[in-house]
Amino acid sequence: MIIAEIGHNHNGNIRLAFEMIQEAKNCGADIAKFQLYDTDKIKLSYQSRYYELKAAQLDFKQTKTLKEFCDNVGIEFMASVFDIERVGWCEELEVKRYKIASRSINDHALIAEAISTGKPVIASLGNWQGPELPPFDLDYLYCISEYPAFIDPKSFPHTFDVLAGFSDHSLGCYWAREAIKRGAKIIEKHFTISKTLPGFNQKGSADPTELKDLVRYARQHERGMQF
């Protein structure tokens, strides 16, 4: 499963979000993913990136529009939900699955709400500090919560037999490929149509050429072609 994490790379421009969805579909991604949050619940106005996140904050009407566009072009819509209200949004829109972002991995009430829908839940472990996995039956992704992320080869999982996959914020797609080689079943790669767009996460995102190459690599690997 290849997730094109558009996140807030659209900067609040819905036409740009449409273009990103179409490009993700053209590249062969399975899912186009966004982030649903209330900026004032996760940031104070004087903190870094507050205004960038505020500009990209989606309301329900915009979220519905993006979901409908995904349905029309034939790619699954998914979102990281940052609060219980936005789980309700996604239920109304009949999403197929949920994503719990690294910053929410310790929010047991939110996780329980997502689980209660009976749908699959994927969670990133970037902010998890425990010696064992969280006490929920979820699909967990290895993740370094930096933008862009530096991957320490010594800390990268040798196999993905326990973890379901990898949420990749690093430059390029080397580590996403490496995760596939080591057994990852889910790859979430941040995605942009241009790394020159404003935003702190653009440079750590794959552009269309990189995403298309990653998808091709994943499909070849599925067919038993080892590299």
C-alpha positions in Angstrom: 0.0 0.0 0.0 1.5 3.3 -1.1 0.1 6.4 0.6 0.9 9.7 -1.0 0.8 12.0 2.1 -0.2 15.4 0.7 -0.8 16.5 4.3 -0.8 20.3 4.3 1.6 20.7 1.3 -1.4 22.3 -0.6 -1.1 25.4 1.6 -4.8 25.8 1.7 -5.2 26.0 -2.1 -7.9 23.5 -3.0 -7.1 23.7 -6.7 -3.5 22.8 -5.9 -4.8 19.9 -3.7 -6.8 18.7 -6.7 -3.7 18.8 -8.8 -1.8 16.8 -6.1 -4.5 14.2 -5.9 -4.5 13.7 -9.7 -0.7 13.5 -9.8 -0.7 10.9 -6.9 -3.2 8.9 -8.9 -1.1 9.2 -12.1 1.9 8.0 -10.2 0.1 4.9 -9.1 -0.4 5.6 -5.4 -3.2 3.7 -3.7 -4.2 6.5 -1.3 -4.1 10.3 -1.2 -3.9 11.4 2.4 -4.5 14.8 4.1 -4.4 16.1 7.7 -7.5 17.2 9.5 -6.8 19.4 12.6 -7.8 22.5 14.5 -4.6 24.6 14.5 -5.6 26.3 17.8 -5.8 22.9 19.5 -2.3 21.9 18.5 -0.3 25.1 18.4 -0.1 28.5 20.1 -0.1 31.5 17.9 3.5 32.5 18.7 4.9 29.0 18.0 6.7 28.1 14.8 4.6 27.0 11.8 1.3 28.2 13.4 0.4 30.4 10.5 1.5 27.9 7.9 -0.7 25.2 9.5 -3.6 27.7 9.9 -3.5 28.6 6.2 -3.7 24.9 5.3 -6.4 24.0 7.8 -9.4 22.3 6.1 -13.0 22.8 7.1 -15.6 20.1 6.6 -16.9 21.4 3.3 -13.4 21.5 1.9 -12.7 18.0 3.2 -15.9 16.7 1.5 -14.8 18.3 -1.7 -11.4 16.6 -1.6 -13.0 13.2 -0.8 -15.4 13.6 -3.7 -12.6 14.5 -6.0 -10.6 11.4 -4.9 -13.7 9.2 -5.5 -14.0 10.7 -9.0 -10.4 10.1 -10.1 -10.3 6.6 -8.5 -7.9 7.0 -5.6 -8.7 6.4 -1.9 -9.1 9.4 0.3 -7.6 9.1 3.8 -6.8 11.6 6.6 -4.8 11.9 9.8 -7.5 12.8 12.3 -6.2 15.0 15.2 -9.4 15.1 17.3 -12.6 13.2 17.9 -14.7 15.8 16.0 -12.8 15.0 12.8 -13.4 11.3 13.2 -17.0 12.3 13.0 -16.3 14.2 9.8 -14.7 11.1 8.3 -17.5 8.8 9.3 -20.0 11.1 7.6 -17.8 10.9 4.5 -17.5 7.1 4.8 -13.8 6.8 4.7 -12.3 3.3 4.5 -9.6 3.7 7.2 -8.0 6.1 9.6 -4.5 7.4 10.3 -3.2 8.4 13.7 -0.3 10.9 13.3 2.8 10.6 15.5 1.8 13.6 17.5 -1.4 11.8 18.5 0.1 8.4 19.4 -0.4 9.0 23.1 -4.0 10.3 22.7 -5.8 7.1 23.9 -9.3 8.7 23.6 -8.7 9.6 20.0 -7.3 6.2 19.1 -10.2 4.5 20.9 -12.7 6.6 18.9 -11.1 5.6 15.6 -11.0 2.0 16.6 -14.7 2.2 17.6 -15.6 2.8 13.9 -14.6 -0.8 13.2 -12.4 0.4 10.3 -8.6 -0.3 10.0 -6.4 2.2 11.8 -2.8 3.0 10.9 -0.6 4.8 13.4 2.9 6.4 13.2 5.3 5.9 16.1 7.4 9.0 15.7 6.5 10.3 19.2 6.2 6.9 21.0 8.7 6.4 23.7 7.6 3.1 25.2 9.8 0.0 25.2 6.9 -1.9 23.6 4.2 -1.0 21.1 1.2 1.0 22.3 -1.6 -1.2 23.7 -3.8 -1.2 20.7 -4.2 -3.6 17.7 -3.2 -1.2 15.0 -1.0 -1.2 11.9 2.1 0.7 13.2 4.5 2.6 11.0 8.2 3.3 11.9 8.6 7.1 11.7 11.1 9.8 12.6 9.2 13.0 13.4 11.5 15.5 11.7 11.0 17.5 8.5 13.1 16.4 6.7 14.1 13.4 8.7 17.6 12.0 9.2 17.5 8.2 9.2 20.1 6.5 11.4 20.9 3.1 9.7 21.6 1.6 13.1 18.1 2.4 14.3 16.2 1.5 11.1 14.2 -1.8 11.5 16.1 -4.8 10.2 12.8 -6.4 9.3 9.1 -5.3 9.2 7.7 -8.4 10.7 6.1 -6.6 13.7 5.7 -3.2 12.2 3.4 -2.8 9.2 5.5 -0.3 7.4 7.2 3.1 7.3 6.1 6.7 7.3 9.0 8.5 5.4 9.9 12.1 5.9 13.5 11.7 4.6 15.0 13.2 1.5 14.6 11.0 -1.5 13.1 7.5 -1.5 16.1 5.4 -0.5 14.7 4.5 2.9 11.3 3.8 1.6 12.8 1.3 -0.9 14.8 -0.2 1.9 11.7 -0.7 4.0 10.0 -2.5 1.1 13.0 -4.8 0.8 12.8 -5.5 4.5 9.2 -6.5 4.4 7.1 -3.3 4.9 3.5 -3.6 3.6 2.6 0.0 4.0 4.7 3.0 2.8 3.6 6.5 3.5 5.7 9.0 1.6 5.1 12.7 1.9 4.2 14.1 -1.6 4.4 17.4 -3.4 4.2 18.5 -7.0 7.2 20.8 -6.5 9.8 21.0 -3.7 10.0 24.8 -4.4 6.6 25.4 -3.0 6.5 27.2 0.4 6.2 25.0 3.4 8.6 23.3 5.8 7.7 19.8 4.6 8.1 20.3 0.8 11.8 19.3 0.6 11.3 16.1 2.5 8.5 15.1 0.1 8.6 13.1 -3.0 7.9 14.9 -6.3 5.9 13.1 -9.0 9.0 11.6 -10.6 10.2 10.2 -7.3 6.8 8.8 -6.3 6.3 7.2 -9.7 9.7 5.5 -9.4 8.9 4.4 -5.8 5.5 2.9 -6.9 7.2 1.1 -9.8 9.8 -0.3 -7.4 7.1 -1.5 -5.0 5.1 -3.3 -7.8 8.2 -5.0 -9.2 9.1 -6.2 -5.7 5.6 -7.6 -5.3 6.2 -9.6 -8.5 9.3 -11.1 -6.9 11.9 -8.9 -8.6 14.6 -8.3 -6.0 17.1 -5.4 -6.2 
